[in-house]
Every structure is written in structure tokens, then in C-alpha cells.
């Protein structure tokens, strides 16, 4: 009987120990990541405001769809200003008695890899483009994202062309 009680006590202690580890380890990793990269939501109340637009056109140039979002975030350190300063100035605007620098950046994506389930006939002939886009810089072969935009995921055919337009406003 004592062996059973001892075995149960050891089992309970082990369960409590592992429960403690599961509760502590993810928190400590999250704190480490937050110390390294602090992301701020890009709104009109923040330092930066981001508008993301993707125009999808077929091979003939006909407009297929337009995807837009204001759902974005930016890195809250000096790297954000570094990337923003490299973008060409479009204009200075005033919104609700607040002045903003407006900068734009465009990019074109094409030649999408076809990814589909061969058993799903509705997806055949379509690829997809990711639901998250970023703008950043590369240094020593490492890419660092500074602005992230989260448009809805949209399907594209392999020969479609997606023109992406970033418009970023910064409070002056």
C-alpha cells in the first residue's frame, strides 16, 4: 500500500511540475520576443498610418479585383524611420488639424506558384497569394520587416499580375 501511495505522490508532483513548466516557459519566450520586436498598430492616432492596396489583373491587363486594407502595424524603433526615410515623398496633407508626410511605394508580383488540392476541382488552375505583406530592408543577407499589412487572402491564376501600392502616412 505504501508503494501505491508513494507512486501517486510522485505522479502528482510530476504533474504539478510539468504544469508549472508549461505555464512559465511560453510566457518567458513571449517576453523575450516582445523585448526584441515591439509592434504598434498603425492607426490615425499612432505615429504611422498604412493603406495597402493590391490590384489583380489578368494577362490582357483587364482588372480582376482590388483588395485594400488599413489593417497594418509597424515596428516601434529607429528601423521604422530608416525605411520610411528611404521612400519617396508624395505630398504633405492635413487631416483633422494634424499634418502628415505621405509616402508611397509600389511593387509588382507575378509568376505565382500553383498550389492546389488535386481532389478539389474548384481550386484547379488557381494559385494563392499570402494574406500578409511586409515592407522592410535587408542588411547582411537578413531581411527585417518594418511595416506589415494584413489584407484578405485572395486567389490568383498563375499568369495574373498583382500591383501592390503602399501608402504610408507619418505624423509631422
LOBAGU-89056 format. One record per residue: residue number from 0; residue in one letter; x, y, z of N, C-alpha, C, O in turn. Coordinates in steps of 0.02 Angstrom, whole numbers, always signed. Last residue first. Example, Ala and Ser with C-alpha at 12.3 -4.5 7.8 and 13.67 -1.06 7.14 Angstrom:
<recs>
    n  res      nx      ny      nz     cax     cay     caz      cx      cy      cz      ox      oy      oz
    1    S    +642    -112    +354    +684     -53    +357    +645      +2    +394    +670     +57    +402
    0    A    +660    -284    +390    +615    -225    +390    +660    -165    +390    +712    -166    +423
</recs>
This chain:
<recs>
    n  res      nx      ny      nz     cax     cay     caz      cx      cy      cz      ox      oy      oz
  171    X    +184   +3231   -1928    +239   +3280   -1927    +236   +3317   -1862    +277   +3361   -1849
  170    X    +149   +3059   -1946    +135   +3123   -1914    +196   +3167   -1916    +252   +3144   -1906
  169    X    +147   +2979   -2101    +182   +2988   -2038    +165   +3057   -2010    +166   +3107   -2046
  168    X     +74   +2857   -2205     +72   +2925   -2178    +108   +2926   -2111    +101   +2881   -2070
  167    X     +96   +2763   -2348    +111   +2768   -2277    +112   +2841   -2256    +147   +2882   -2287
  166    X     +38   +2653   -2460     +35   +2724   -2445     +43   +2729   -2369      +2   +2704   -2331
  165    X     +85   +2532   -2577     +87   +2551   -2506     +82   +2627   -2502    +118   +2662   -2537
  164    X     +20   +2431   -2696     +33   +2502   -2681     +29   +2512   -2606     -23   +2502   -2575
  163    X     +51   +2305   -2812     +41   +2322   -2741     +62   +2395   -2731    +114   +2417   -2754
  162    X     -18   +2213   -2935     +17   +2276   -2923      +0   +2299   -2853     -58   +2310   -2837
  161    X      -6   +2057   -3002     -31   +2093   -2943     +13   +2155   -2932     +73   +2149   -2920
  160    X     -59   +1966   -3139     -10   +2015   -3115     -41   +2054   -3058     -97   +2080   -3064
  159    X     -82   +1794   -3185    -106   +1858   -3161     -47   +1902   -3138      +6   +1877   -3121
  158    X     -44   +1666   -3218     -24   +1719   -3263     -51   +1788   -3243     -43   +1836   -3281
  157    X     -99   +1585   -3116     -27   +1588   -3125      -4   +1646   -3169     +50   +1674   -3158
  156    X    -229   +1674   -3030    -206   +1624   -3079    -131   +1635   -3089    -104   +1688   -3072
  155    X    -261   +1696   -2856    -239   +1722   -2921    -222   +1663   -2966    -202   +1610   -2943
  154    X    -359   +1737   -2713    -335   +1688   -2761    -314   +1722   -2826    -345   +1770   -2848
  153    X    -316   +1817   -2560    -351   +1817   -2624    -317   +1768   -2672    -256   +1758   -2670
  152    X    -345   +1858   -2391    -311   +1814   -2439    -351   +1814   -2504    -412   +1811   -2502
  151    X    -357   +2031   -2345    -387   +1965   -2351    -346   +1923   -2401    -316   +1950   -2447
  150    X    -203   +2106   -2282    -264   +2106   -2323    -296   +2036   -2322    -265   +1988   -2299
  149    X    -108   +2168   -2176    -145   +2105   -2174    -209   +2109   -2215    -263   +2115   -2187
  148    X     +59   +2228   -2173     -11   +2239   -2191     -45   +2171   -2197     -14   +2122   -2219
  147    X    +196   +2294   -2084    +158   +2234   -2103     +87   +2256   -2119     +57   +2297   -2084
  146    X    +355   +2367   -2088    +283   +2378   -2094    +251   +2313   -2116    +275   +2280   -2162
  145    X    +473   +2295   -2070    +461   +2354   -2029    +387   +2372   -2030    +359   +2391   -1978
  144    X    +571   +2148   -2076    +507   +2181   -2092    +496   +2239   -2044    +508   +2233   -1984
  143    X    +727   +2117   -2131    +690   +2139   -2072    +628   +2176   -2094    +631   +2227   -2127
  142    X    +830   +1991   -2194    +775   +2037   -2208    +739   +2053   -2143    +722   +2008   -2105
  141    X   +1003   +1972   -2210    +944   +1959   -2169    +891   +2013   -2183    +906   +2073   -2183
  140    X   +1116   +2008   -2281   +1080   +1949   -2303   +1019   +1932   -2261    +985   +1882   -2275
  139    X   +1155   +2129   -2222   +1196   +2070   -2214   +1159   +2005   -2230   +1168   +1954   -2196
  138    X    +992   +2182   -2232   +1058   +2200   -2208   +1097   +2136   -2193   +1073   +2094   -2155
  137    X    +848   +2246   -2305    +893   +2190   -2300    +962   +2215   -2280    +987   +2264   -2308
  136    X    +688   +2305   -2246    +754   +2314   -2276    +795   +2251   -2265    +780   +2209   -2223
  135    X    +514   +2315   -2285    +569   +2320   -2238    +635   +2332   -2274    +637   +2366   -2325
  134    X    +349   +2267   -2283    +396   +2313   -2313    +452   +2322   -2263    +439   +2335   -2204
  133    X    +238   +2129   -2312    +279   +2172   -2271    +326   +2213   -2313    +340   +2197   -2370
  132    X     +79   +2047   -2301    +133   +2077   -2341    +174   +2120   -2295    +149   +2145   -2244
  131    X     -27   +1908   -2291     +13   +1958   -2255     +69   +1982   -2300    +103   +1942   -2333
  130    X     -87   +1808   -2361    -131   +1858   -2330     -93   +1910   -2290    -124   +1952   -2258
  129    X     -13   +1762   -2519     -16   +1762   -2446     -61   +1818   -2421     -72   +1868   -2455
  128    X    -104   +1699   -2654     -55   +1746   -2629     -66   +1752   -2554    -122   +1749   -2530
  127    X    -117   +1550   -2751    -142   +1596   -2700     -86   +1643   -2682     -27   +1629   -2694
  126    X    -183   +1488   -2905    -132   +1488   -2853    -160   +1530   -2796    -220   +1544   -2794
  125    X    -289   +1387   -3003    -279   +1447   -2963    -221   +1436   -2915    -212   +1382   -2887
  124    X    -310   +1268   -3064    -295   +1324   -3107    -284   +1389   -3068    -270   +1440   -3099
  123    X    -426   +1208   -2946    -380   +1193   -3001    -372   +1253   -3046    -421   +1286   -3064
  122    X    -520   +1229   -2850    -457   +1265   -2843    -412   +1255   -2904    -363   +1292   -2911
  121    X    -628   +1148   -2881    -639   +1220   -2880    -574   +1259   -2877    -572   +1317   -2899
  120    X    -587   +1016   -2866    -592   +1043   -2934    -602   +1118   -2935    -587   +1150   -2986
  119    X    -486    +942   -2763    -533    +997   -2759    -536   +1032   -2826    -493   +1073   -2842
  118    X    -387    +852   -2782    -454    +824   -2775    -507    +879   -2772    -567    +865   -2778
  117    X    -269    +923   -2783    -292    +894   -2846    -362    +865   -2842    -394    +854   -2894
  116    X    -259   +1075   -2708    -275   +1006   -2692    -303    +975   -2755    -355    +996   -2780
  115    X    -128   +1187   -2759    -198   +1167   -2753    -202   +1094   -2734    -155   +1055   -2742
  114    X     -33   +1311   -2813     -40   +1269   -2755    -114   +1250   -2750    -156   +1292   -2737
  113    X     +78   +1377   -2927     +12   +1347   -2920     +13   +1300   -2860     +55   +1255   -2856
  112    X    +163   +1526   -2899    +167   +1453   -2898     +97   +1426   -2886     +61   +1447   -2840
  111    X    +151   +1665   -3004    +132   +1632   -2942    +136   +1557   -2949    +116   +1529   -3000
  110    X    +202   +1775   -3088    +227   +1706   -3088    +214   +1672   -3021    +261   +1652   -2986
  109    X    +215   +1931   -2996    +189   +1888   -3049    +221   +1819   -3044    +263   +1808   -3000
  108    X    +200   +2090   -2923    +211   +2019   -2913    +180   +1982   -2971    +125   +1998   -2993
  107    X    +271   +2248   -2900    +232   +2204   -2944    +251   +2132   -2930    +310   +2115   -2925
  106    X    +252   +2392   -2794    +289   +2332   -2815    +242   +2289   -2857    +181   +2294   -2850
  105    X    +275   +2557   -2729    +239   +2507   -2769    +284   +2449   -2786    +345   +2455   -2791
  104    X    +249   +2675   -2604    +295   +2625   -2631    +253   +2574   -2669    +202   +2551   -2644
  103    X    +239   +2842   -2540    +211   +2784   -2574    +266   +2739   -2600    +321   +2761   -2617
  102    X    +201   +2953   -2406    +250   +2921   -2449    +218   +2858   -2478    +177   +2825   -2447
  101    X    +159   +3101   -2331    +131   +3044   -2367    +185   +3017   -2414    +211   +3053   -2456
  100    X    +162   +3172   -2173    +201   +3159   -2233    +171   +3098   -2266    +158   +3048   -2232
   99    X     +31   +3267   -2099     +62   +3202   -2113    +106   +3206   -2175     +88   +3240   -2223
   98    X     -41   +3369   -1971      -4   +3362   -2035     +30   +3295   -2039     +56   +3268   -1989
   97    X    -202   +3389   -1908    -138   +3355   -1899    -104   +3347   -1967    -135   +3323   -2014
   96    X    -333   +3432   -1924    -284   +3478   -1895    -217   +3445   -1878    -179   +3472   -1838
   95    X    -386   +3320   -1997    -409   +3337   -1930    -357   +3379   -1892    -340   +3363   -1835
   94    X    -249   +3313   -2098    -310   +3276   -2082    -327   +3292   -2009    -287   +3279   -1964
   93    X    -153   +3375   -2227    -178   +3389   -2160    -245   +3353   -2151    -291   +3361   -2191
   92    X      -4   +3316   -2311     -76   +3328   -2306     -94   +3344   -2234     -56   +3330   -2188
   91    X    +123   +3320   -2428    +108   +3332   -2358     +34   +3349   -2355     +11   +3393   -2392
   90    X    +176   +3191   -2545    +146   +3255   -2526    +141   +3261   -2451    +153   +3213   -2414
   89    X    +276   +3095   -2573    +224   +3111   -2622    +195   +3180   -2608    +190   +3222   -2653
   88    X    +442   +3049   -2557    +389   +3092   -2530    +339   +3108   -2586    +359   +3132   -2639
   87    X    +500   +2881   -2568    +493   +2948   -2599    +432   +2985   -2570    +379   +2956   -2561
   86    X    +584   +2803   -2429    +528   +2805   -2476    +521   +2876   -2505    +534   +2925   -2470
   85    X    +679   +2817   -2332    +702   +2796   -2398    +647   +2799   -2451    +661   +2797   -2511
   84    X    +612   +2843   -2214    +651   +2898   -2244    +676   +2881   -2314    +691   +2926   -2353
   83    X    +559   +2718   -2183    +514   +2771   -2205    +553   +2827   -2239    +529   +2855   -2289
   82    X    +675   +2650   -2140    +640   +2628   -2200    +596   +2684   -2227    +594   +2697   -2287
   81    X    +707   +2729   -2025    +756   +2715   -2078    +722   +2696   -2143    +739   +2723   -2196
   80    X    +592   +2721   -1948    +610   +2786   -1977    +661   +2777   -2033    +659   +2813   -2082
   79    X    +606   +2586   -1913    +547   +2609   -1950    +562   +2675   -1984    +545   +2684   -2042
   78    X    +720   +2579   -1837    +721   +2547   -1904    +661   +2570   -1946    +665   +2572   -2007
   77    X    +695   +2632   -1712    +726   +2676   -1762    +728   +2645   -1832    +736   +2681   -1881
   76    X    +534   +2557   -1672    +602   +2577   -1656    +631   +2617   -1714    +595   +2633   -1761
   75    X    +412   +2473   -1684    +418   +2534   -1645    +489   +2547   -1623    +504   +2549   -1564
   74    X    +349   +2424   -1839    +398   +2411   -1788    +412   +2476   -1750    +422   +2528   -1781
   73    X    +173   +2426   -1872    +241   +2447   -1886    +285   +2433   -1826    +261   +2430   -1769
   72    X     +27   +2360   -1956     +66   +2375   -1897    +137   +2394   -1918    +158   +2381   -1974
   71    X    -143   +2361   -2020     -71   +2358   -2026     -38   +2373   -1959     -70   +2395   -1912
   70    X    -280   +2377   -2106    -258   +2334   -2051    -182   +2323   -2058    -161   +2282   -2098
   69    X    -329   +2435   -2212    -295   +2481   -2167    -269   +2443   -2107    -240   +2472   -2061
   68    X    -335   +2366   -2377    -340   +2360   -2305    -304   +2418   -2271    -257   +2447   -2298
   67    X    -402   +2297   -2529    -375   +2352   -2490    -381   +2336   -2416    -425   +2299   -2395
   66    X    -399   +2234   -2691    -400   +2216   -2620    -368   +2273   -2582    -314   +2296   -2600
   65    X    -484   +2212   -2838    -445   +2259   -2799    -455   +2241   -2726    -511   +2233   -2702
   64    X    -481   +2108   -2987    -505   +2127   -2921    -458   +2179   -2890    -401   +2188   -2912
   63    X    -459   +2119   -3126    -494   +2062   -3099    -523   +2078   -3030    -581   +2065   -3016
   62    X    -440   +2221   -3267    -444   +2219   -3194    -486   +2161   -3171    -543   +2153   -3193
   61    X    -340   +2167   -3402    -406   +2182   -3375    -406   +2174   -3300    -377   +2127   -3272
   60    X    -221   +2127   -3455    -222   +2192   -3421    -290   +2211   -3394    -298   +2265   -3365
   59    X    -210   +2001   -3504    -229   +2053   -3552    -231   +2122   -3521    -242   +2172   -3556
   58    X    -186   +1926   -3391    -131   +1933   -3439    -146   +1987   -3491     -99   +2016   -3519
   57    X    -274   +2019   -3261    -259   +1959   -3300    -205   +1975   -3351    -180   +2031   -3354
   56    X    -235   +2095   -3103    -253   +2100   -3174    -235   +2035   -3209    -188   +2000   -3190
   55    X    -268   +2162   -2948    -255   +2100   -2983    -280   +2108   -3055    -338   +2125   -3067
   54    X    -197   +2273   -2837    -239   +2268   -2897    -219   +2205   -2934    -160   +2194   -2949
   53    X    -196   +2308   -2669    -170   +2261   -2720    -220   +2258   -2777    -279   +2244   -2766
   52    X    -149   +2424   -2545    -195   +2407   -2600    -160   +2360   -2648    -102   +2370   -2666
   51    X    -145   +2490   -2384    -118   +2439   -2429    -170   +2424   -2482    -229   +2412   -2466
   50    X     -99   +2620   -2282    -152   +2597   -2328    -118   +2549   -2378     -68   +2567   -2410
   49    X     -55   +2662   -2118     -38   +2624   -2179    -102   +2607   -2217    -151   +2583   -2189
   48    X     +19   +2781   -2015     -45   +2754   -2038     -31   +2723   -2107      +2   +2753   -2149
   47    X    +116   +2816   -1868    +111   +2797   -1939     +41   +2770   -1953      +8   +2740   -1910
   46    X     +90   +2850   -1736    +139   +2889   -1774    +135   +2876   -1849    +148   +2921   -1889
   45    X     -91   +2840   -1709     -21   +2820   -1698     +26   +2863   -1740      +3   +2907   -1777
   44    X    -216   +2877   -1749    -193   +2902   -1684    -120   +2884   -1671     -90   +2912   -1625
   43    X    -238   +2810   -1866    -229   +2883   -1870    -206   +2913   -1804    -180   +2969   -1803
   42    X    -131   +2663   -1845    -197   +2697   -1849    -184   +2772   -1856    -127   +2794   -1852
   41    X     -49   +2521   -1835     -47   +2582   -1875    -118   +2610   -1883    -158   +2585   -1922
   40    X      +6   +2452   -1685     -47   +2453   -1735     -47   +2521   -1769     -44   +2573   -1736
   39    X    +174   +2408   -1660    +118   +2453   -1646     +68   +2448   -1703     +86   +2441   -1761
   38    X    +282   +2288   -1591    +242   +2309   -1648    +185   +2353   -1624    +153   +2339   -1574
   37    X    +442   +2260   -1542    +378   +2288   -1518    +341   +2316   -1578    +365   +2361   -1612
   36    X    +559   +2142   -1525    +517   +2173   -1576    +451   +2196   -1546    +410   +2155   -1526
   35    X    +626   +2114   -1402    +663   +2122   -1464    +622   +2160   -1516    +648   +2206   -1548
   34    X    +532   +2103   -1303    +588   +2148   -1291    +625   +2162   -1356    +653   +2217   -1365
   33    X    +450   +2006   -1357    +424   +2074   -1351    +480   +2124   -1338    +475   +2181   -1358
   32    X    +532   +1893   -1345    +515   +1918   -1411    +490   +1989   -1407    +508   +2030   -1450
   31    X    +536   +1881   -1204    +597   +1892   -1241    +582   +1921   -1309    +615   +1969   -1331
   30    X    +401   +1859   -1176    +432   +1919   -1150    +496   +1934   -1187    +511   +1992   -1201
   29    X    +385   +1734   -1238    +347   +1792   -1263    +378   +1857   -1239    +381   +1905   -1277
   28    X    +465   +1655   -1156    +483   +1664   -1226    +447   +1725   -1255    +477   +1763   -1294
   27    X    +394   +1665   -1036    +462   +1692   -1039    +485   +1701   -1111    +519   +1750   -1126
   26    X    +274   +1603   -1073    +274   +1672   -1051    +344   +1702   -1056    +352   +1759   -1078
   25    X    +313   +1470   -1101    +288   +1514   -1155    +288   +1587   -1135    +300   +1630   -1178
   24    X    +360   +1433    -965    +404   +1436   -1024    +376   +1480   -1080    +411   +1523   -1105
   23    X    +253   +1429    -871    +307   +1479    -866    +346   +1486    -931    +362   +1542    -949
   22    X    +161   +1327    -900    +137   +1394    -887    +191   +1447    -889    +177   +1504    -907
   21    X    +242   +1216    -913    +201   +1236    -970    +176   +1307    -961    +171   +1345   -1009
   20    X    +296   +1210    -783    +339   +1223    -841    +299   +1247    -900    +319   +1295    -934
   19    X    +179   +1180    -709    +217   +1241    -695    +261   +1259    -755    +262   +1317    -776
   18    X    +151   +1056    -762    +102   +1109    -769    +135   +1177    -758    +121   +1225    -793
   17    X    +263    +986    -717    +254    +997    -789    +202   +1051    -803    +208   +1088    -851
   16    X    +236    +990    -577    +298   +1017    -604    +290   +1033    -679    +309   +1087    -701
   15    X    +114    +922    -568    +119    +992    -547    +180   +1026    -576    +177   +1084    -597
   14    X    +156    +796    -614    +104    +833    -650    +107    +907    -631    +101    +950    -675
   13    X    +249    +762    -513    +270    +769    -583    +220    +809    -623    +239    +852    -663
   12    X    +163    +756    -403    +218    +804    -403    +242    +815    -474    +255    +872    -494
   11    X     +82    +648    -442     +52    +714    -430    +105    +768    -432     +94    +821    -462
   10    X    +177    +545    -447    +138    +563    -507    +109    +633    -500    +111    +672    -547
    9    X    +217    +540    -314    +266    +557    -365    +230    +579    -429    +251    +627    -461
    8    X     +95    +500    -257    +125    +563    -238    +176    +587    -290    +178    +645    -307
    7    X     +80    +373    -316     +30    +425    -329     +58    +494    -312     +45    +542    -348
    6    X    +191    +307    -261    +185    +314    -334    +136    +369    -352    +148    +408    -398
    5    X    +156    +310    -126    +217    +344    -148    +214    +357    -223    +233    +410    -247
    4    X     +41    +230    -132     +35    +299    -109     +96    +339    -132     +88    +396    -154
    3    X    +100    +110    -175     +48    +141    -216     +41    +215    -196     +36    +257    -240
    2    X    +187     +83     -70    +214     +93    -137    +163    +128    -182    +181    +170    -223
    1    X     +99     +62     +35    +143    +120     +37    +173    +135     -32    +184    +193     -49
    0    X     +41     -59      +0      +0      +0      +0     +43     +63      +0     +25    +113     -32
</recs>
